[in-house]
């Protein structure tokens, strides 16, 4: 499966040692691909690859977290990972059959997962982060406490505001995702351009990401047809980095860039 000795160990080590560093996304591309192969081949058990060995003592007990909270975080990562694997298979099949509307929907679903993981990774209060994870696992909407001590649902604006805290690749893809997930009417894209429903800011964010990381001509109009050939590459890059950032969720790390 791996052509060089130690490649499996390198992939796992990169996930274990994620520190939210500035260049984390670069390592993440290769690491995500390695971990996908490891998961599918059964060479490592699901989320075990991203649980840092530093969090265990000789007896196998978690030093800094209760077993229950670690299990909850692992369940969350497993949920997102399974969703990502299903998205990967769906997009591969739909793209081969040129069902582009479905490909766009799948990409939007993957971006939703990415945005939520990034949002969690910017919350320094671990108890608050784990509360939101519990809400996900129980099928509840995310809620936050307002300055008036009242609970409200996390809105798109709350998600977008987090982008101001980010830098580099993560900020680009986060803004891209926040715009992209507002798209609709994919099945009628031959007569109605879904990108026309985005704000000018959202369209600009989508274009900037595609141009910087996938060489989309900045002067081109955004249409389903114009981005079709970019969809597989966009999905793979986002999916790979999503896998890499699981380490920050498991190990209570912060995601910065």
PyMOL commands that set and color helices and strands:
alter all, ss='L'
color gray80, all
select helices_A, chain A and resi 7-16+24-41+46-50+53-55+67-96+100-121+126-137+156-165+168-180+186-188+194-197+200-214+224-250
alter helices_A, ss='H'
color red, helices_A
select strands_A, chain A and resi 143-145+151-153
alter strands_A, ss='S'
color yellow, strands_A
deselect
rebuild
show_as cartoon
